[in-house]
């Protein structure tokens, strides 16, 4: 009787593990984020940051999720898929980029980037295989380390005035979310805040993790996820990039008496679920300003966007009790992030957070009014003025499947992940 009772408890125990790996390549590569660099290579003098991928694997029974954050500009779908090829097919992958603008150009890892554009790297299968292998190693290490039983989860939510809007009528979320899973004396952290990782400009040629990289080091074992950053810049204080990065990391980590904290004891009924909802993408269509911005005629603009813009994408979502991590494969504006989080709240989720750059990159995502304003972000909105609507529909689909009666949710929580065709 005792052994059967222990087995019953073990089958419902929530476990966590952590893994990390360096993703600094063995030779200098072009840095991504600023076309003004004009294909300049990263400096290889030992003074750059050690870019990392950090992974938390959480499991209960057959349900396994890897939440990963890589110091990269974006996560092309081809990179996400290549990483999944290394993994157990029952392990669900929530792979995000911190969006640092001082990492090797991730367009080298995008199998759709088969044509050369000045200041943007062309696809190179050698580097796709190298980066996917390095990320896969970190995920596998975290899975092997996933033997630590989680007894409680602390959720802290507050506001920090460390970002600002960079488009007309932008309204950045100041919300800061810290999740800590406790096992013994260890705390495994997931942190989310909305701000571009652009404290360093195009003159910086060293690898830099920017504010997410510095904050991640302070949180290990843990990682940082970017919020809805499509129109949001960082607002650290200081005269130098290093000072601004430091002030952001310290300000985001520092406790505030106004923060709202909830402590949850992990029980058998604690919801831990995964959903992936396909996005019904429209036919790619260049913004009216795209041709002018890139110095091409309308026909070439349509050809370029049709070749580059993904035809398939999905929203990935993790439920951890009252928390929803809502993974968007692109850069949604602050308005869209708030709207989708409001939908989650209406469905009963207490702590929803939209994350950018998860599982793919379909460009910037703007609502129709913002799309009409034009500008840089609009030219990288590839699916027309209503392009964000199918993304919102996928968010609602995933949420509606997760915020249902607990018995219904558990009935369909595991299984093998779906691969792109």
N, C-alpha and C positions, 0 to 999 in steps of 0.2 A: 504493500500500500504506500509506503514512504517513497519508494523509487518511482512509482507511477505518478505520485503527486509532484515530485521533482521534475519529471519529464514534462508534465503539463505546464508547469511554471516556465521551464526552459523554452518550450515551443512558442510561448507568447512573449518572451523577453525581447526588448528592444536593445540592439547592440550598435556600437559606433566604432569606427576605426579611421585613422588619419594616414595619409601618404603625401609625399611631395617629391618633386624632381626639378632639377635645373633645366631650363629650355633656352639657355644661351648657346647658339650654334657653335660648332668647332671652327668656323671660319667667318670672316666679316661678310655680312649681307646688307642689302639696302634696308634702311629704316622706313617704317610706314607711318602714315598720319598726316604728313605735310608734303604736297607735291612740290612746294618751293625748295625742298632739299635736292630735287633734280637727280634722283637715284644715287645720292651720296651713300657710301658704305658706313656702317657702324665702326667706331674707333675700337681697335683691339689693343689697348694699352694697359688693361687691368684696372681701369678706373671706373668702369661701368657697373651698374647694379647687376646682381645675379638674379635674372628673371626666373620666376618659378611657376609651376602649376601646383596647386594645393587641392587636395581632395578629401572629402569626408564621405565615407560609405556608411549608410545606415541600413540596417536590416532587421526583419522580424519574420521568422519562418522562411518561406520561399520568396518574400517580398524584399527586394534589394534595390537601393537607389544610390548612385554616386553623384554627389554634388561637387562640381569641380570648377575652379576659377584659375584661369591662365593669364599671365602677364603678356597679353597679345592685344593687337588693335581690334580684331574681329575674330569670329569663329565661322569661317565658310562652311557650308553644308558638307563639302567634300572632306574637310578636316574632321568634322563630327562623325561622319560615316566611317572614315578610315580608323578613327579611334575605336569605334564600336566593333570593327572587325577584329580587334585585339582581345575583345572582352567576352565573358560568359554572356550568351544571348538572353539570359534571364535578368541581367543587371541593367537597370534603366539609367540612362546618362543625362544629367542636367549640366552640360558643359558651357561655361560662360567665359567671356573675355572681360578683363578689367578696362579695356579700351585705352591703355597707355599708348601715347603717340611716339614712344621711344623704344619700340620693339621691332624686330625684323618684320618687314611688310607681309602681312598675312595674305595678301593677294597672290603671293607665291604658292599658297596652299589652296587656292581657289581654282578648281579645274575648269571653270568657265572663263577665267582670265587668260585666254589663249592669244590675245592680241596685245601689242605693246602700246602703252600710253605714257608719255613723258612724266616722270615723277612717280609712277606706279609700277611695281614689279610684275613681271609676267609669271604665269604658272610654271612651277618646276616640280615634277613628280618626286625627285630626289628629296626635296625638303618637305613635301607632304608626308612622305614615309618617315622621315627623321622625326618631325614634330609629333606625328601621331604615335610613333613608338615611344617617345619620351612621355607623352601624356598617358599612354596606356600603361607604362611601368608604374606611374604614380597611382593610377586607379587600382591596379592589381595589388600594389603594396598596401593601399588603404583597405582593400577587401581582405587581405591576409591578416591585417591588424584589427579587423572588425570582430573583436572578441570581448569588448568592454561593455558590460551591461549598463544601460542608462537607467538611473533611478529617478531623475527629475529634470525638468526643463524650465529655465528662467527666460522670460521675455521682457525686454526693456524697450519701450518706445518713447521717444521725445523729439524735440526739434533742435536743430543747430543751424545758425545763420552763416553757413559756409558755402553757399552757392548763389548764383544769380542767373537771370534769364539772359539769353543772347539773341533772341528774336523778338520782334514786336509782339506785345501782349503775352509773352511767356509768363507762366506763373509757377515757378519751381516748387516742388514739394520740399519742405525743410525737414521732413520726417526722417528720423534715424532709427533703424530697427536692429537690435542685437538679440540673437538667440543663443543660449548656452545650454548644451546638453551635458549633464553631470554624470560622471562615472567615477566613483571613489573620490579621490582628491583632484581629479582632472576635469577641466571644462573645455568642451569642444564648441567652437564659436562659428556662427554665421552672421555676418554683418552686411547691411545694405544701406546705401545712401546714394542720392542722385547728384552727380557732378561729373563732367568730362574729366578725364585724366590728362589735362593739357596745361599744367603749370610750367612745363618746359616747352619752349617754342622750337621753330624749325632750325635754329642755330645749334641746338643740342644734338651731338652725334654719338654720345655714349648711350648705352642701354639704360633706361630708367623705368622703374616700376611706378613712379609718380606717387600720389597720395594712397592709392589702393595697395601698392607694394609695401610702403612703409607701415601702413596700418596692419596689413596682414602679418608682418613679422611680429608685431606686438601682440597679435591675437593667437598665434600658433600654440596648440593645434587648432587652426581655424582658417577662415578665408573671408574675402570681401566680394560682394556682388554689386554691380552698378544698378541703380534705380532707373527710372524713366529719364534718360539724359539727352534726348534729341535736341532740346533747345536750352540746355543747362550747362553753364560754365562753373569752374571752381572759383572760390572767393577766399582763399587763404590770405593771411596777413604776412607781410614781409617784403624786403627789397629784392630778394633773390628767389629763384625757383625753389632752392633747397629750403629756405625759410618758410615759404608759402606751403610747401608740402608738409613740413614739420608741424606748422600751426594747424593745418587741416587734420592731420592724423591725431595730434594731441587733443584738439577740440572735439573731434568726433568720439574719441575714446573716453574723455573725461566725464565723470558722473555729474548729473544735474538733479537737484532736489525735485524739479518739476517732472522728471521722467516717470512714466507710468510703468510699473513692474508687476508681472504676474508669475507666480511660481506654481508649477504643475507637477504633481507626483505621477510618475509613469505607471499606468495600470494596464491590465489586459485590454481594456476598452479604449485605450488611447488611440485616436485615429492616426494611422500612418498609411498614406495612399499615394498613388501615381496616376496621372492621366496624360495622354498625348492626343491633341485634337488637330486634325488637318486644317490648313487654311486654304480656302477656295480662292486662290489668287486669280485676279483678272489678267487679261492679255497685257503684257508690258507695253507701256506708252510713255514716251519721253515728255517731261514737262515742257511747256512752250519756251522756257528759258534755257533748256538743255543745249540746243544747237548753238545758240549764241555764246553760252558760257564755255563751250568746248571747241568753238571755231569750226563747226561742220554744218553741212546743209541738213534740211529736215529728213531727207531720205537716209543719210548716213546716221543721223541721230536715232532713227527708228531701228536701223540695223544693229547699232551698238547696244542699245538698251535691250533689244530682243535677244541678242546673243549673251548678254551678261546677266540679266535679271533671272533669278531662279524661277522655275515653273512649279516647284513644290516646296512646301514649308509646313511647319506645325508649331503649335503652342505646347510647351511642356510645363507640367504643373506638379508640384509636390505639396501634399498636405501633411503638416506636422501638428496635430492637435488643432488649436484655433488659428494656426498660421497657414497661409497659402503663399508659396513661392511661385509666381506667375512668370514663366520664362518666355520672352518674346524674341524671335529671331531677327532683330533689327533695333533701330533706335527710335522709340516712340517719343513724342513730345510730352511735356509735363501735363498738358491738358488731357491727353489720352490716358496717361498713366493714372491720373486722378479719377478719370471717368471709369476706367476698368476696375480700379480698387473700390470705387463706390458700388459697382455692381456686385462685387464680392461681399461687401459689407451688407448689402440688401439681402443676399442669400444666406447670411448668418455667419460669415467669416469675420472674426474679431481683429485679426492682424494680417490683412492682405498686403503684399508688396510686389509691384511689377519690376522685373529685372530685364535689362537690355542685353543684347548680344548672347542669347542662349540658343545653342543648337543650329545656328545658321545666321545669314545676314541678307535680308531682303531690302535693305536700304533704310532711309529715314521714313518715319511714319507720321503724317500730319493729318489733321482734320481738314475738311474741304475749305473752310475759311482761311486757315493757315496756308494751305496749298496755294490759294489764289494770291497770297502776298509775294510769292516767288522767293528768290534768294537761294543761297547755297544749298540749304537743306531740301528745298523744294526740287531742285534739279536732281537730287539723289533720292527722290520719291518716284519709284519706277512704275506704279500701277494706277496712275491717274488720281483725280481729286477725291475719289471714293475708295482709294486703295486701303485705307485703314479699317474700313467697315468689315471686310471678311476676317481680319485679325480679331476685331472685337467680338465677332460671332463665334470664333473658335475659343476665345477666352470664356465666353458665356457657356459654351458647350461643356468645356472641361469643368468649370465651376459647378454646373448643374449636376454633373456626375459625381462630384466629390462631396458636395454638401447635401447629402440625402440621408435617409435613416442609416445608422451605423451598420445594421445587419446587411442592408443592401450594398453598402460600400465595400464591406469586407468580402462579400461574395465574389467580387470581380476586381481584386486588388493586385494580383500578381500576373503571371503569364510571361510569355516571351515578347520582347519589344518588337515593334513593327519596323521593318527596314524600308527605306525609300526604294522605289522602283526606277 
